[in-house]
Amino acid sequence: MITAADETLLRRAIGLAAHAVTLGDAPYGSLLAGPNGEILAEAHNTVRRDDDITAHPELKLARWAARELAPDTAARTTLYTSCQPCGMCAGGIVRSGLGRVVYALATEQLIELNPRSGDWPAVAQDGPALFDEARAPIEAYYRP
């Protein structure tokens, strides 16, 4: 359930997205709030500026949280973001241990506004293969 406090922080994330546009960056903004609603970190999309396809604000904040926060603190944070996290960012959010995500636009709504944002080709994947060879470094690391 989204509260009035959530809406206030979500408006800040939308403001970060609007500010990104004034800098020539893509219109996506996010912030990470602590357990008491205090803003811990903010970011906006810098994919073009940094020439880095991973420079989404959600992923930047997930990486920051994984580096800077204890796991129990990260689990009590909320990521506020102007758009629903993409698959890449969602994976980073899960791995970083963030506790919650609140977003303004759903992916479907974003695609309605910008059809190109859903225009990614499928990538073929083949496997599994070479199980015995591939498991050796995994076992060496996890079962010393």
N, C-alpha and C positions, 0 to 999 in steps of 0.2 A: 504494500500500500504506500502510495506516495503522499507525504505530508506537506504542510505549508513550508516547513524548514527545508525539505527536499526541493520544493519549487524555487525557493530563494537561491539555493546553491546551483540548481539547474539553470536558472537565469544567468548566473555568473558564467557558467560554461558556455552558454549561448553568446554571451558578451565576448568571451575569449575568441569564439568563432568569428564574430563580426569584426573584432580587432584584427584577426589574422588576415582578413580580406584587405584591410587598409594597408597592410604590409606587403601585399602581393602574394600571400600564401593562401592555400585552400581553406575553405570555410568550416573548419572543425576545431572545436576546443573542448578541453576537459580539465577537471580538477579533482584532486584527491582530498577528501575530508576525513579527519580523525574521528574517534569515537564520540566526541562531544560536539561535532560539527565544525571544528576549526579547520581552516584550509591549510593543508600540509604542503602542497605543491600544485602548480598549474602548468599547462602546456597547450600549444596549438600545433596544427599540422605544419610541418616544414619539409615535406617530401620534395618539392621543387627547389627550394632554397638550398637544402642540404644534398640534393641529388641522391636521395636515400629513400628507397621504396618502403622502408620500415619506419619512417619518421612520423608515424601517426601519434597523436597525443595520448591515446589510451595506452599504447605500447610503451611510450616514453615513461609514463607514470607507473606502469606495472614494473618496468625495469628499475625505476627509482625506488619503489617500495621494496622490491626484492633485495636491493643493496642496502637501503637505509633503515628499514623497519624490522623489528623483531617479528617473528611469525605470529605471535599472539596479538601484537598490535596491528599488523597488516590484516588479520582476520576480522578486526573490528572497524576497518575503514570502509568508506563508500566512495566509489568512483562516479562522478557526475560528468556526463558527456553529451555533447550536442546531437550526436547520432549514435545509433546502436553500433557497438563494436563489430568490426568485420571478423572473419574467421581467424586471421593472423593475430589480431589484438585479443580476441576472446581466449585464444590459447595462452597468450602471455599473461592475461589476467588470472586464469586458472592456476598457472604455474607459479605466479607471484604470491598467491594466497590471499588476494583481496577478498573482503567479505561480501560486498554487494556492488551492483552497478545500477545506476539510474540514468536513463537516456531520454532525450526529447523526441527525436525522429526515429521511427523504426526503419529498418532497411528497405522495406517495401515502399514507405513514404519517400525515402531518399531517391529511390529508383524512379518514382513518379515525377519527382522534381528534376532529376538529372538521369535520364535513361542510360547514359554511358557508364554510370557508376556500377551497374550490374552486368556490364558487358565484358566479362572475363572468360577466356576460352578454357575448356576442360583440358586437363593435363593427364595424359595416359600414365598409368602406373602398372608395373609388372613385378611380381614377387609373391610370396617370399621365395628366396633361393639361397643356396650355399649356407644352410642352417649351421652345420657343424663348424664352418670357418667363421661365420659371423658371431656365433655365441662365445667364442674363445675370449675376445676382449671384454665382453659383457660380464662373463663369469669371473675373469681376472679382477675386474674392478669391484663387483658387488659381492664376490665370495672369495676374498683373499685367503 
